[in-house]
Amino acid sequence: MPALLTAAVERWGLRPGAVIEGGSVSHVRAVTTADGTPAVLKLSFPHREARDEAAALAWWDGHGAVRLLARVPDDPFVLLLERCEPGTRLGDRTDLGAAERLTIGADAAARLWAAGVPDDSPFERLVDVCDEWALLAEERMRTLAPPLDPGVVRQGVALLRDLPRSAPREVVVHGDHNPGNVLAAEREPWLVIDPKPMTGDPAYDLCPLLMQVDDPFALPDPVTAVVERTALVADRTGLDAERIHAWSVARLVESALWYVSRGELPEAQDNAARAARIADLLG
C-alpha cells in the first residue's frame, strides 16, 4: 500500500490529506490535485467486485455518481475520484425520516439506471453472477447443513435463477446500493460511490436500501413497514413492487448462506427469517 500510494501521488502530482475511514477493502485518502482541486484517491484490494468500478463511473460520467478523474491504465484498482463535500452518508442522516432517506436513495439509483447499458459493455451479467450464487447456495446447504428453512432457501435459489431472466429491462446496476454509498455533495445534492457494477434487472439494487436505511424488522410491525417502504421505492423508480419483494427474498437467502460459510449462524438465521417473512408477500 505505501508503494501504491507513493506511485499515485507522483503520477498525478497529488498532495495527500487525511485518510477517509469506512472502507473494508480499500485505502481511501483525501488529496488535492496539482491544480488545487479537492479529490479522493482510492486504492482497492484487487477483487472481482471492484474490477469494473472505473468503467461504471466513466459510463455514468458524473450523472448521479462521483466523477472518475483519472485511473491507471493497467490497474483498475487505483482510482482518482471527485470528492464529495460534505460527504455525509445517507445512512447517517438520522435527522431525516426513513421515508425521506428511501426517497433519496431510490432517486439516486434511478438516476444511474437512466444511462442504460453501453453497446460494448465490459460488465458482468447479473444472470451469470446469480447462477453462480444459486449453485453456491445449494452447495453450502448440502455440505454445511445449516439449520435454515430448506423451503425458503429453495425459493430464494429459484428466484436467483429466474429473476435475471425475466427482467423487463436491463441497466448497469450499482451492485451495492446501500445508504452508506450515497453521499451528500455540492455538484448534486447526493452522489453515489463504490459501485460493484453488473448489467441486469434494476430491481436487484433495492434490497440493501430497504433493509439498511434503518431496520424495518426492528419495528413493531415489520411486514407492514416492508410493504409500505417497497411501495414507496416502487413508485419513485417505476418498478414493480412484487418484483422488488422477490429480489429481496433472493438476496437475503444468498446473504444467509454467505454468513453460513463464515460460521456466523445468528446472522444467517436472521437473514433467512427475513426472507421467509417477505416471501409470504409474493403471489
HUTAFEN-V265977 format. One record per pair of residues at least 6 apart in sequence whose ideal C-beta (glycine too) atoms are under 7 Angstrom apart, sorted by the first residue. I is the first residue (numbers start at 1). GAP is how many residues later the second one is. D is the distance in Angstrom with one decimal. If there is no record, write none. Layout:
# HUTAFEN-V265977
I GAP D
I GAP D
This chain:
# HUTAFEN-V265977
1 26 5.5
1 42 6.4
4 39 5.1
4 74 6.4
5 38 6.5
8 6 6.8
8 33 5.7
8 70 5.7
9 7 6.1
12 21 6.6
12 58 6.0
12 68 5.8
13 20 6.9
13 21 3.7
14 17 4.3
14 18 6.8
14 19 6.2
14 27 6.5
15 16 6.3
15 17 4.4
16 13 5.7
16 15 5.5
17 12 6.6
17 13 3.7
17 14 5.9
17 15 6.7
18 12 5.2
19 10 5.4
20 8 4.3
20 9 6.4
20 10 6.0
20 20 6.7
25 19 6.3
25 20 4.4
25 22 6.3
26 16 5.6
26 17 6.2
26 18 4.2
26 19 6.5
27 16 4.5
28 12 6.2
28 14 5.1
29 12 5.0
30 10 6.2
30 53 6.5
31 8 5.2
31 9 6.8
31 10 4.8
32 6 6.1
32 7 7.0
33 6 5.4
38 45 4.3
39 30 5.8
39 41 5.7
39 42 6.4
39 43 6.6
39 44 5.3
40 41 4.5
40 43 4.9
41 39 5.9
42 37 4.6
42 39 5.9
43 34 6.8
43 35 5.7
44 6 4.6
44 33 4.2
46 31 5.2
49 126 7.0
49 147 4.1
50 27 6.2
50 146 6.8
51 25 5.5
52 70 5.9
52 71 5.3
52 145 5.2
53 26 6.8
53 142 5.6
54 14 5.7
54 17 4.7
54 22 5.4
54 25 5.6
55 67 5.1
55 68 6.9
56 116 5.9
56 139 4.5
56 141 3.8
57 8 5.8
57 9 6.6
57 10 7.0
57 11 4.0
57 138 6.9
58 10 5.2
59 56 6.1
59 59 5.7
59 113 6.1
60 52 5.8
60 55 5.7
63 48 6.4
63 52 6.6
64 44 6.0
64 47 3.2
64 48 4.9
64 127 6.8
64 128 5.9
65 47 6.2
65 126 5.9
65 127 4.5
66 15 5.1
66 16 4.4
66 18 6.4
66 125 5.2
66 127 5.4
67 15 4.1
68 11 6.5
68 13 6.3
69 11 4.5
69 12 6.1
69 13 6.2
70 10 4.1
71 7 6.7
71 8 5.3
71 9 7.0
72 6 4.4
84 99 4.2
84 100 6.8
84 101 4.1
84 107 5.5
85 100 6.6
85 101 5.5
86 98 5.5
87 96 5.1
87 97 6.5
88 95 6.7
88 96 4.3
89 90 6.5
89 91 5.0
89 94 6.0
90 11 5.7
90 14 6.0
90 15 6.0
90 89 4.2
90 92 4.0
90 100 6.8
91 88 3.3
91 89 5.0
91 121 6.5
91 122 6.9
93 8 6.3
98 115 5.6
98 116 5.2
99 133 6.2
101 78 6.4
101 112 4.7
102 107 6.6
102 111 5.4
102 127 5.8
102 130 5.5
102 131 5.8
103 129 6.8
103 133 5.9
104 78 6.8
104 86 5.7
105 74 6.1
105 77 5.7
105 104 4.5
105 108 6.4
106 103 6.9
106 127 4.2
106 130 3.9
106 131 5.3
107 129 5.9
108 74 5.2
108 82 5.4
108 84 5.4
109 65 6.4
109 68 5.3
109 96 5.2
109 97 6.9
109 128 6.7
110 126 6.8
110 127 4.8
112 60 7.0
112 62 5.9
112 80 6.3
113 58 4.1
113 89 4.7
115 57 6.5
116 55 6.0
117 53 5.6
117 54 6.2
117 55 5.8
117 82 5.1
121 78 5.6
123 49 6.2
123 74 5.0
123 75 5.5
123 76 5.0
124 74 4.9
125 73 6.5
125 74 5.5
125 75 6.3
126 38 4.7
126 47 6.6
126 72 4.6
126 73 6.4
126 74 2.6
126 75 6.3
126 78 6.0
127 37 3.8
127 38 6.0
127 73 6.3
129 69 5.9
130 30 4.4
130 31 6.7
130 34 5.1
131 30 6.4
133 27 5.5
133 121 4.9
134 23 4.8
134 26 4.2
134 27 5.1
137 16 6.7
137 20 5.3
137 116 6.5
137 117 5.9
137 120 4.3
138 19 6.0
140 117 4.5
140 120 5.5
140 121 5.6
141 12 5.7
141 116 6.7
144 116 5.5
146 114 4.5
146 119 6.6
146 122 6.1
148 108 6.2
148 120 6.5
148 121 6.7
148 124 4.6
149 123 6.0
149 127 5.9
152 101 6.5
152 120 6.0
152 123 5.2
152 124 4.5
152 127 5.8
153 100 5.7
155 94 6.4
155 124 5.7
156 93 5.4
156 94 5.2
156 96 7.0
156 97 2.5
156 98 6.8
156 119 5.7
157 96 6.7
159 87 5.4
159 90 5.8
159 91 3.9
160 90 4.8
160 94 6.4
163 38 6.2
163 83 6.0
163 84 6.0
163 87 6.1
164 36 5.2
164 37 5.9
167 33 5.9
167 34 3.5
169 33 6.9
170 29 5.5
170 30 5.6
170 31 7.0
171 31 4.9
172 25 5.3
172 27 5.8
173 24 6.6
173 25 5.5
173 27 5.9
173 29 6.2
173 31 5.3
173 32 4.9
174 18 6.3
174 21 4.8
174 23 6.9
174 31 5.3
175 20 5.7
175 21 3.3
175 22 5.4
175 23 5.7
176 18 6.3
176 19 7.0
176 20 4.7
176 32 6.7
177 28 4.3
177 31 5.9
177 32 5.7
178 30 3.9
178 31 6.4
178 34 4.9
179 30 6.5
179 33 5.4
179 34 5.1
181 11 6.0
181 12 5.3
181 13 4.8
182 8 5.4
182 10 5.7
183 7 6.8
183 8 5.7
183 10 5.9
184 6 6.2
185 6 4.3
202 37 6.4
203 36 5.0
203 40 4.8
203 41 5.1
203 44 5.0
204 43 5.4
206 27 5.6
206 38 5.2
206 41 6.9
207 40 5.7
207 41 4.4
207 44 4.4
209 24 6.9
210 16 6.9
210 19 5.5
210 20 6.4
210 23 6.8
210 38 6.5
216 6 5.1
216 9 4.0
216 10 5.2
216 13 6.4
217 57 5.9
219 6 4.9
222 55 6.8
223 54 5.8
226 52 6.1
227 54 6.7
230 11 5.0
230 14 5.1
230 15 6.0
231 10 5.6
233 11 6.7
234 6 6.6
234 7 4.1
234 10 5.9
242 40 6.4
242 41 6.4
245 33 5.5
245 36 5.1
245 37 5.9
246 36 6.0
248 30 5.1
249 26 4.8
249 29 5.3
249 30 4.9
252 19 4.7
252 22 5.2
252 23 3.8
253 19 6.7
253 22 5.0
255 16 4.7
256 12 4.6
256 15 3.9
256 16 4.2
256 19 6.8
259 8 4.2
259 9 3.8
259 12 6.5
260 8 4.6
